[in-house]
Amino acid sequence: MGDAAASSGPGGNKEAELDAPLHAIGFEIEELSPSGIAGRLLVTPACCQPFKVLHGGVSALVAESLASMGAHMASGYSRVAGVQLSINHFRSAALGDTVLARAVPVHLGRSTQVWEVKLWKMDPSTREKGPQISESRVTLLCNLPLPEEHKNAGDALKKYSKL
């Protein structure tokens, strides 16, 4: 399949095809495979709470979205459903900061999956991971029946992922 990084750039259609809410907040997916998903988010006013820092709900949205995409791929594109999300916030990310995110599977079972999602502030001098700002654990039911009307739900993931 295609390389996620080689597809549409910022503001492109890749994120819109993969996850509309992530696209709406400007999240950019850089790595997409059943063994891990990574990307970045520029903290804009649309992502902030009144104190001009990243809203905790946005961190939760990123965690649930990345874990769900990963679980969908890891289950062979069967239907998945998030059943539990736990998130700890360690530090804030301010308006204008870039946040790096990475989701990896912790458990890939026949009926459940658990994914860990970490967010870091990007160090502007190195463009690498800086201080960790949150850590989430997402539990999903997997291998659920896929209704006929949603049989193409995984097409965008297949198009952009590295399998």
LINCORFEN-V619266 format. One record per residue. RES is the residue in one letter. SS is DSSP state (H for helix, E for strand, C for the rest). PSI is psi in degrees with one decimal (none if undefined). OMEGA is omega in degrees with one decimal (NA if undefined). Layout:
BEGIN
{{RES/SS/PSI/OMEGA} {RES/SS/PSI/OMEGA}}
END
This chain:
BEGIN
{{M/C/174.6/-175.6} {G/C/159.9/177.9} {D/C/126.0/-177.5} {A/H/-39.2/-177.9} {A/H/-23.8/-176.9} {A/H/-6.4/-178.8} {S/C/-162.0/-175.1} {S/C/142.6/-179.8} {G/C/-160.7/-179.1} {P/C/133.1/179.8} {G/C/1.8/-178.3} {G/C/-175.9/-175.2} {N/H/-13.2/-177.5} {K/H/-53.9/-178.3} {E/H/-36.3/178.2} {A/H/-38.9/178.1} {E/H/-37.2/-174.3} {L/H/-43.3/-175.1} {D/C/103.2/-175.9} {A/H/-43.5/178.7} {P/H/-39.9/176.7} {L/H/-41.4/177.7} {H/H/-41.5/-177.1} {A/H/-31.1/179.8} {I/H/-1.7/175.8} {G/C/14.4/179.5} {F/C/136.3/178.8} {E/E/122.7/179.1} {I/E/127.1/-177.6} {E/E/-25.0/179.4} {E/E/136.6/-175.4} {L/E/104.9/177.4} {S/E/164.7/178.3} {P/C/-15.5/179.3} {S/C/-4.0/176.7} {G/E/148.9/178.2} {I/E/136.4/179.4} {A/E/154.7/177.9} {G/E/-169.7/-177.0} {R/E/158.1/-179.8} {L/E/124.6/170.7} {L/E/127.2/-179.7} {V/C/108.9/-179.5} {T/C/171.0/177.4} {P/H/-31.0/179.8} {A/H/-19.3/-177.8} {C/H/-3.0/-171.1} {C/E/153.0/168.1} {Q/C/177.8/-172.2} {P/C/-19.9/-179.4} {F/C/13.5/175.7} {K/C/35.1/172.3} {V/E/159.9/-178.4} {L/E/128.6/179.0} {H/C/135.3/179.1} {G/H/-30.7/177.6} {G/H/-29.0/176.3} {V/H/-41.2/175.7} {S/H/-41.1/178.7} {A/H/-39.4/177.0} {L/H/-45.1/179.1} {V/H/-46.0/-178.8} {A/H/-50.7/-178.4} {E/H/-41.6/-178.3} {S/H/-48.7/-178.7} {L/H/-43.6/179.1} {A/H/-39.5/-179.6} {S/H/-42.1/177.5} {M/H/-44.3/179.3} {G/H/-43.3/-179.9} {A/H/-38.6/178.9} {H/H/-44.3/178.2} {M/H/-45.5/-176.1} {A/H/-22.6/179.6} {S/C/12.3/-179.8} {G/C/29.0/177.7} {Y/C/27.4/170.6} {S/C/169.4/-177.6} {R/E/139.6/176.0} {V/E/158.6/178.0} {A/E/124.8/176.7} {G/E/134.1/179.7} {V/E/-15.6/179.8} {Q/E/136.9/176.4} {L/E/126.0/176.1} {S/E/131.3/-177.1} {I/E/136.9/173.1} {N/E/132.3/178.1} {H/E/123.3/-176.6} {F/C/-40.4/-177.4} {R/C/167.4/177.2} {S/C/160.9/170.2} {A/C/126.9/-173.8} {A/E/161.1/173.4} {L/C/127.7/-179.0} {G/C/-17.9/176.5} {D/C/157.1/170.8} {T/E/132.9/179.9} {V/E/131.6/175.2} {L/E/141.3/-178.0} {A/E/145.0/177.0} {R/E/130.6/177.1} {A/E/132.8/177.5} {V/E/148.1/178.0} {P/E/140.7/175.0} {V/E/-36.8/-179.8} {H/E/126.8/176.6} {L/E/88.7/-179.3} {G/C/179.5/179.7} {R/C/-33.6/-177.0} {S/C/-17.0/177.4} {T/E/155.5/171.8} {Q/E/149.0/174.0} {V/E/129.3/179.7} {W/E/142.9/175.1} {E/E/132.8/-179.2} {V/E/123.0/179.2} {K/E/142.7/175.8} {L/E/137.2/177.8} {W/E/151.1/166.9} {K/E/138.3/176.3} {M/E/133.4/174.8} {D/E/114.6/-175.3} {P/C/-24.0/-178.3} {S/C/-30.5/-178.5} {T/C/-14.4/-175.0} {R/C/23.2/177.6} {E/E/179.5/178.6} {K/E/132.5/172.5} {G/E/-140.8/-179.0} {P/E/139.7/176.7} {Q/E/134.3/-179.3} {I/E/-26.5/177.5} {S/E/162.4/175.9} {E/E/132.1/-177.2} {S/E/156.4/170.9} {R/E/126.5/-177.1} {V/E/125.5/176.7} {T/E/132.7/-177.6} {L/E/142.2/166.7} {L/E/142.7/-179.4} {C/E/170.0/-178.4} {N/E/34.2/175.2} {L/E/153.8/178.4} {P/C/140.8/179.8} {L/C/112.0/179.7} {P/C/146.7/-177.4} {E/H/-38.5/-177.5} {E/H/-10.7/178.8} {H/H/20.4/-175.9} {K/C/-19.9/179.9} {N/C/13.3/-175.3} {A/C/-29.6/-178.0} {G/C/3.6/-175.1} {D/H/-42.7/-179.6} {A/H/-40.5/177.5} {L/H/-42.4/178.7} {K/H/-36.7/-177.9} {K/H/-39.4/-171.8} {Y/H/-9.5/-172.7} {S/C/160.1/171.1} {K/C/114.6/-179.7} {L/C/none/NA}}
END
